[in-house]
């Protein structure tokens, strides 16, 4: 229960921080790169040692950690941008509904049974993402589908890889922690290279406030991923139910936070989209029974 609640709350905190970035003129890229270095430090302090040893090259999960690290830096920047442009609600719904992609992957690759409930849940996810973007932006035009769709696809890729790696390679808490740290470490190195290139091209300038913002995001970010993996391995819920419950919790809590704190606009289409999102997630969860 603790891991589930903690993961939900930490995801809400990260969304709120991203929403506040424009107010304080935070450079998103610099903050996110700093965040990943903070994640590595936080992870090492949490496990009590530095897992970067020569023996890691023999770990079966290492290639997956490198792939996920590269994907993380791209998708996390996309999440931050979409939160600013499209709002917390649209971004979170697109991100959480991406669970249909690992579900489809399981149906095709693992030949899991395709129940009626699961199929309906997958089909409902697409109009749910569409309807939540039918809110007028500052220019009084409907928000673009581009960023939610990219988040939907990217989040689905990350969920699929995480589920696969957790199932096949991360049976112990030690392996889970080491894997998480290596994913963040890869993202940090890739991000540092990008920032260095932009600095050499005089495209950006370093500022201390971006580092502070990265620290604020980094600590909850590390534990949101670590607690997510721990939740998948806990006995509180079956793994097939854990992801839907987490996604519904994050979606609902984030939407309420956005409406209360940031007065995000809500119209009938967005409400229908949110309801369809919850129904889709519940049907996919029920389809695993």
C-alpha positions as CSV (number, residue, x, y, z in Angstrom):
1,X,0.0,0.0,0.0
2,X,2.8,2.4,0.9
3,X,4.6,2.0,-2.5
4,X,1.3,2.6,-4.4
5,X,0.4,5.8,-2.5
6,X,3.9,7.1,-2.5
7,X,4.2,6.6,-6.3
8,X,1.0,8.5,-6.9
9,X,1.9,11.5,-4.7
10,X,5.4,11.8,-6.1
11,X,4.1,11.8,-9.7
12,X,1.7,14.7,-8.7
13,X,4.6,16.6,-7.2
14,X,6.7,16.3,-10.4
15,X,3.8,17.5,-12.5
16,X,3.3,20.5,-10.3
17,X,7.0,21.4,-10.4
18,X,6.9,21.2,-14.2
19,X,3.9,23.5,-14.3
20,X,5.8,26.0,-12.1
21,X,8.9,26.1,-14.4
22,X,7.7,29.0,-16.7
23,X,6.7,31.1,-13.7
24,X,10.3,31.1,-12.5
25,X,11.8,31.1,-16.0
26,X,13.5,27.7,-15.5
27,X,15.5,26.2,-18.4
28,X,13.8,22.8,-18.7
29,X,16.7,21.0,-20.3
30,X,19.2,22.1,-17.7
31,X,16.9,21.3,-14.8
32,X,16.1,17.8,-16.2
33,X,19.8,17.0,-16.7
34,X,20.6,18.2,-13.1
35,X,17.6,16.1,-12.0
36,X,19.1,12.9,-13.3
37,X,22.4,13.5,-11.6
38,X,20.5,14.1,-8.4
39,X,18.6,10.8,-9.1
40,X,21.9,8.9,-9.3
41,X,23.2,10.5,-6.0
42,X,19.9,9.9,-4.3
43,X,19.8,6.3,-5.5
44,X,23.4,5.6,-4.3
45,X,22.6,7.1,-0.9
46,X,19.4,5.1,-0.7
47,X,21.1,1.7,-1.3
48,X,24.2,2.6,0.7
49,X,26.8,2.0,-2.0
50,X,27.8,3.0,-5.6
51,X,26.7,0.2,-8.0
52,X,29.0,1.3,-10.9
53,X,31.4,-1.6,-10.8
54,X,33.0,-3.8,-13.5
55,X,30.7,-6.6,-12.6
56,X,27.7,-4.7,-14.0
57,X,28.8,-5.3,-17.6
58,X,27.7,-8.9,-17.1
59,X,24.2,-8.0,-16.0
60,X,21.5,-9.1,-18.5
61,X,19.6,-5.9,-17.8
62,X,22.4,-3.5,-18.7
63,X,21.5,-3.0,-22.4
64,X,17.9,-2.3,-21.4
65,X,19.1,0.3,-18.8
66,X,21.1,2.1,-21.5
67,X,18.1,2.1,-23.9
68,X,15.7,3.3,-21.2
69,X,18.1,6.0,-20.1
70,X,18.3,7.5,-23.6
71,X,14.5,7.3,-23.9
72,X,14.0,8.9,-20.4
73,X,15.9,12.1,-21.2
74,X,13.8,12.6,-24.4
75,X,10.4,11.7,-22.9
76,X,11.0,13.6,-19.7
77,X,11.7,16.8,-21.6
78,X,8.6,16.1,-23.7
79,X,6.5,15.7,-20.5
80,X,7.8,19.0,-19.1
81,X,7.0,20.8,-22.4
82,X,3.5,19.3,-22.7
83,X,2.7,20.2,-19.1
84,X,3.5,23.8,-19.8
85,X,1.7,23.9,-23.2
86,X,-1.2,21.5,-22.8
87,X,-1.6,21.4,-19.0
88,X,-1.2,18.8,-16.3
89,X,-4.5,17.0,-17.0
90,X,-3.9,16.4,-20.8
91,X,-0.3,15.3,-20.2
92,X,-1.1,12.9,-17.4
93,X,-4.0,11.3,-19.3
94,X,-1.9,10.8,-22.4
95,X,0.9,9.4,-20.2
96,X,-1.2,7.0,-18.1
97,X,-3.3,5.7,-21.0
98,X,-0.1,4.6,-22.6
99,X,-0.5,1.4,-20.6
100,X,-2.6,0.1,-23.6
101,X,0.7,-0.3,-25.5
102,X,2.3,-2.9,-23.1
103,X,-1.2,-4.6,-23.0
104,X,-1.2,-4.9,-26.8
105,X,2.4,-6.1,-26.7
106,X,1.5,-8.8,-24.2
107,X,-1.5,-9.9,-26.4
108,X,0.7,-10.2,-29.5
109,X,4.1,-11.4,-28.1
110,X,3.0,-13.4,-25.1
111,X,-0.3,-14.6,-26.6
112,X,-2.3,-13.5,-23.6
113,X,-6.0,-14.1,-23.7
114,X,-7.8,-11.1,-25.3
115,X,-11.0,-10.7,-23.2
116,X,-13.8,-8.5,-24.3
117,X,-13.2,-6.1,-21.4
118,X,-9.5,-5.7,-22.3
119,X,-10.3,-5.1,-26.0
120,X,-12.9,-2.4,-25.1
121,X,-10.5,-0.8,-22.7
122,X,-7.8,-0.5,-25.3
123,X,-10.2,0.9,-27.9
124,X,-11.6,3.5,-25.4
125,X,-8.1,4.8,-24.7
126,X,-7.8,6.5,-28.1
127,X,-10.9,8.7,-27.9
128,X,-10.1,9.4,-24.3
129,X,-6.7,11.0,-25.3
130,X,-8.4,12.9,-28.2
131,X,-11.2,14.3,-26.1
132,X,-8.9,15.6,-23.3
133,X,-7.1,17.7,-25.8
134,X,-10.3,19.4,-27.1
135,X,-9.7,22.4,-24.8
136,X,-8.9,25.8,-26.1
137,X,-5.5,27.2,-25.4
138,X,-4.4,30.8,-24.9
139,X,-4.9,31.4,-28.7
140,X,-8.5,30.1,-28.4
141,X,-7.7,27.2,-30.7
142,X,-8.0,23.5,-29.7
143,X,-4.7,22.1,-28.3
144,X,-2.5,20.1,-30.7
145,X,-2.7,16.3,-30.6
146,X,1.0,16.1,-31.4
147,X,2.4,16.2,-27.9
148,X,-0.2,14.0,-26.2
149,X,0.3,11.4,-29.0
150,X,4.1,11.4,-28.7
151,X,3.8,11.1,-24.9
152,X,1.3,8.3,-25.4
153,X,3.7,6.4,-27.6
154,X,6.8,7.2,-25.6
155,X,5.2,6.3,-22.3
156,X,3.9,3.0,-23.8
157,X,7.4,2.2,-24.9
158,X,8.9,2.8,-21.4
159,X,6.1,0.9,-19.7
160,X,6.6,-2.1,-22.1
161,X,10.4,-2.2,-21.5
162,X,10.0,-1.7,-17.7
163,X,7.5,-4.5,-17.5
164,X,9.6,-6.8,-19.6
165,X,12.8,-6.1,-17.6
166,X,11.1,-6.4,-14.3
167,X,9.6,-9.7,-15.3
168,X,12.8,-11.3,-16.6
169,X,15.7,-9.7,-14.8
170,X,14.8,-7.8,-11.6
171,X,13.8,-10.4,-9.1
172,X,15.6,-8.8,-6.1
173,X,15.4,-5.4,-4.5
174,X,19.1,-4.9,-5.1
175,X,18.8,-5.5,-8.8
176,X,15.8,-3.2,-9.0
177,X,17.8,-0.4,-7.3
178,X,20.9,-0.9,-9.4
179,X,18.8,-1.0,-12.6
180,X,17.0,2.3,-11.7
181,X,20.3,4.0,-10.9
182,X,21.8,2.9,-14.2
183,X,18.8,4.2,-16.1
184,X,19.1,7.6,-14.5
185,X,22.9,7.6,-14.9
186,X,22.6,7.0,-18.7
187,X,20.0,9.8,-19.0
188,X,22.3,12.1,-17.0
189,X,25.3,11.4,-19.3
190,X,23.2,11.8,-22.5
191,X,21.8,15.1,-21.2
192,X,25.2,16.4,-20.2
193,X,26.5,15.8,-23.7
194,X,23.5,17.8,-25.1
195,X,24.0,20.6,-22.7
196,X,27.7,20.8,-23.4
197,X,27.1,21.0,-27.1
198,X,24.5,23.8,-26.6
199,X,26.9,25.7,-24.4
200,X,29.7,25.4,-26.9
201,X,27.3,26.8,-29.5
202,X,26.4,29.6,-27.2
203,X,22.7,28.5,-27.4
204,X,22.3,28.5,-23.6
205,X,23.9,29.8,-20.4
206,X,24.1,28.0,-17.1
207,X,22.1,29.4,-14.2
208,X,22.0,28.3,-10.5
209,X,18.2,28.4,-10.4
210,X,18.1,25.6,-13.0
211,X,20.3,23.4,-10.8
212,X,18.0,24.1,-7.8
213,X,15.0,23.2,-9.9
214,X,16.7,20.0,-10.9
215,X,17.3,19.1,-7.3
216,X,13.7,19.7,-6.4
217,X,12.6,17.4,-9.3
218,X,15.4,14.8,-8.9
219,X,14.6,13.5,-5.4
220,X,10.9,12.7,-6.0
221,X,11.7,11.5,-9.6
222,X,14.1,8.8,-8.3
223,X,11.7,7.5,-5.7
224,X,8.7,7.6,-8.0
225,X,10.5,5.1,-10.3
226,X,12.0,3.0,-7.5
227,X,8.6,2.8,-5.6
228,X,6.9,2.0,-8.9
229,X,9.2,-1.0,-9.4
230,X,8.8,-2.0,-5.7
231,X,5.0,-1.8,-6.1
232,X,5.1,-4.2,-9.0
233,X,7.0,-6.7,-6.8
234,X,4.8,-6.2,-3.7
235,X,2.1,-8.6,-2.6
236,X,-0.5,-5.9,-2.0
237,X,-1.9,-6.3,-5.5
238,X,-1.3,-8.6,-8.4
239,X,1.0,-7.0,-11.0
240,X,-1.8,-7.0,-13.6
241,X,-3.8,-4.8,-11.2
242,X,-1.0,-2.6,-9.9
243,X,-0.3,-0.6,-13.0
244,X,-4.0,0.3,-13.7
245,X,-4.6,1.2,-10.0
246,X,-1.4,3.4,-10.1
247,X,-2.5,5.1,-13.3
248,X,-6.0,5.8,-12.1
249,X,-4.6,7.2,-8.9
250,X,-2.1,9.4,-10.6
251,X,-4.6,10.6,-13.3
252,X,-7.3,11.5,-10.7
253,X,-4.9,13.1,-8.2
254,X,-3.1,15.1,-10.9
255,X,-6.4,16.3,-12.5
256,X,-7.8,17.5,-9.2
257,X,-4.5,19.2,-8.3
258,X,-4.4,21.0,-11.7
259,X,-8.0,22.2,-11.4
260,X,-7.6,23.4,-7.7
261,X,-4.1,24.9,-7.9
262,X,-3.8,26.1,-11.5
263,X,-7.5,26.6,-12.4
264,X,-7.0,24.5,-15.6
265,X,-10.0,24.8,-17.9
266,X,-12.5,22.0,-17.8
267,X,-15.2,21.5,-20.4
268,X,-17.6,18.7,-21.2
269,X,-15.3,17.0,-23.7
270,X,-12.4,16.9,-21.2
271,X,-14.7,15.6,-18.5
272,X,-15.9,12.8,-20.9
273,X,-12.3,12.1,-21.8
274,X,-11.3,11.8,-18.1
275,X,-14.3,9.4,-17.5
276,X,-13.4,7.3,-20.5
277,X,-9.8,7.2,-19.3
278,X,-10.8,5.8,-15.9
279,X,-13.2,3.3,-17.6
280,X,-10.5,2.2,-20.0
281,X,-8.0,1.6,-17.3
282,X,-10.5,-0.3,-15.2
283,X,-11.6,-2.5,-18.1
284,X,-8.0,-3.4,-18.9
285,X,-7.5,-4.3,-15.2
286,X,-10.7,-6.4,-15.2
287,X,-9.6,-8.0,-18.4
288,X,-6.6,-9.5,-16.6
289,X,-8.8,-11.4,-14.2
